[in-house]
Amino acid sequence: MRERIEENRVFSIIKRDAKNDPEKIVPSLRSEIKQIAEDYLVLSGDVKLRYRLTDEGYVFMVEIPASSIKTLFYF
């Protein structure tokens, strides 16, 4: 019971804490993911980045529309 109360308290703190606002990092994170994806894929649309808050913290979901995969040569 005590663990659940502590978990709820931590969850409340995370929700209220402005420092943990993912909206502040989403544009930068989306841009960085796009740059990496472009090394491997031919993108056919915008990279979509969504998130949700869970009991454990944040879960980020990324959608990368691609028309093809780039051929990579290893030496």
C-alpha positions as a Markdown table, in Angstrom:
| # | Residue | x | y | z |
|---|---|---|---|---|
| 1 | Met | 0.0 | 0.0 | 0.0 |
| 2 | Arg | 2.8 | 2.4 | 0.9 |
| 3 | Glu | 4.6 | 1.7 | -2.4 |
| 4 | Arg | 1.4 | 2.7 | -4.3 |
| 5 | Ile | 1.1 | 5.9 | -2.4 |
| 6 | Glu | 4.7 | 6.7 | -3.1 |
| 7 | Glu | 4.3 | 5.9 | -6.8 |
| 8 | Asn | 1.2 | 8.2 | -7.0 |
| 9 | Arg | 3.2 | 11.0 | -5.3 |
| 10 | Val | 6.1 | 10.6 | -7.8 |
| 11 | Phe | 3.6 | 10.5 | -10.7 |
| 12 | Ser | 2.0 | 13.7 | -9.4 |
| 13 | Ile | 5.3 | 15.5 | -9.1 |
| 14 | Ile | 6.3 | 14.5 | -12.6 |
| 15 | Lys | 3.0 | 15.8 | -14.0 |
| 16 | Arg | 3.4 | 19.1 | -12.2 |
| 17 | Asp | 7.1 | 19.7 | -12.8 |
| 18 | Ala | 7.6 | 22.3 | -15.5 |
| 19 | Lys | 11.2 | 21.1 | -15.9 |
| 20 | Asn | 10.0 | 17.8 | -17.2 |
| 21 | Asp | 7.7 | 19.3 | -19.8 |
| 22 | Pro | 8.4 | 17.2 | -22.9 |
| 23 | Glu | 6.9 | 20.0 | -25.2 |
| 24 | Lys | 10.2 | 21.9 | -24.5 |
| 25 | Ile | 12.3 | 19.2 | -26.1 |
| 26 | Val | 10.0 | 17.7 | -28.8 |
| 27 | Pro | 11.1 | 20.0 | -31.6 |
| 28 | Ser | 14.8 | 19.4 | -31.0 |
| 29 | Leu | 14.3 | 15.6 | -30.5 |
| 30 | Arg | 12.2 | 15.4 | -33.7 |
| 31 | Ser | 14.9 | 17.3 | -35.7 |
| 32 | Glu | 17.6 | 15.0 | -34.4 |
| 33 | Ile | 15.6 | 11.8 | -35.2 |
| 34 | Lys | 14.9 | 13.2 | -38.7 |
| 35 | Gln | 18.6 | 13.8 | -39.3 |
| 36 | Ile | 19.5 | 10.2 | -38.3 |
| 37 | Ala | 16.6 | 8.7 | -40.2 |
| 38 | Glu | 17.7 | 10.5 | -43.4 |
| 39 | Asp | 21.1 | 8.7 | -43.2 |
| 40 | Tyr | 19.2 | 5.4 | -43.7 |
| 41 | Leu | 15.9 | 6.2 | -45.3 |
| 42 | Val | 14.4 | 8.2 | -48.1 |
| 43 | Leu | 11.7 | 10.1 | -46.2 |
| 44 | Ser | 8.3 | 10.5 | -47.7 |
| 45 | Gly | 6.8 | 12.8 | -45.1 |
| 46 | Asp | 7.3 | 14.5 | -41.8 |
| 47 | Val | 8.7 | 12.6 | -38.7 |
| 48 | Lys | 5.9 | 12.4 | -36.1 |
| 49 | Leu | 6.8 | 12.4 | -32.5 |
| 50 | Arg | 4.2 | 11.7 | -29.8 |
| 51 | Tyr | 4.5 | 11.0 | -26.1 |
| 52 | Arg | 2.4 | 10.1 | -23.1 |
| 53 | Leu | 3.0 | 10.1 | -19.4 |
| 54 | Thr | 2.9 | 6.7 | -17.6 |
| 55 | Asp | 3.4 | 5.6 | -14.1 |
| 56 | Glu | 7.1 | 4.9 | -15.0 |
| 57 | Gly | 7.7 | 8.2 | -16.8 |
| 58 | Tyr | 7.3 | 9.2 | -20.4 |
| 59 | Val | 6.8 | 6.9 | -23.4 |
| 60 | Phe | 7.8 | 8.4 | -26.8 |
| 61 | Met | 6.4 | 7.1 | -30.1 |
| 62 | Val | 8.1 | 7.9 | -33.4 |
| 63 | Glu | 6.6 | 7.5 | -36.9 |
| 64 | Ile | 9.0 | 7.9 | -39.8 |
| 65 | Pro | 7.3 | 7.6 | -43.2 |
| 66 | Ala | 9.8 | 6.4 | -45.8 |
| 67 | Ser | 9.5 | 5.5 | -49.5 |
| 68 | Ser | 12.6 | 3.4 | -49.4 |
| 69 | Ile | 15.7 | 2.3 | -47.5 |
| 70 | Lys | 19.1 | 3.6 | -48.6 |
| 71 | Thr | 21.7 | 1.1 | -49.8 |
| 72 | Leu | 24.5 | 1.1 | -47.3 |
| 73 | Phe | 28.0 | 0.0 | -48.3 |
| 74 | Tyr | 30.3 | -1.4 | -45.7 |
| 75 | Phe | 34.0 | -1.7 | -46.3 |
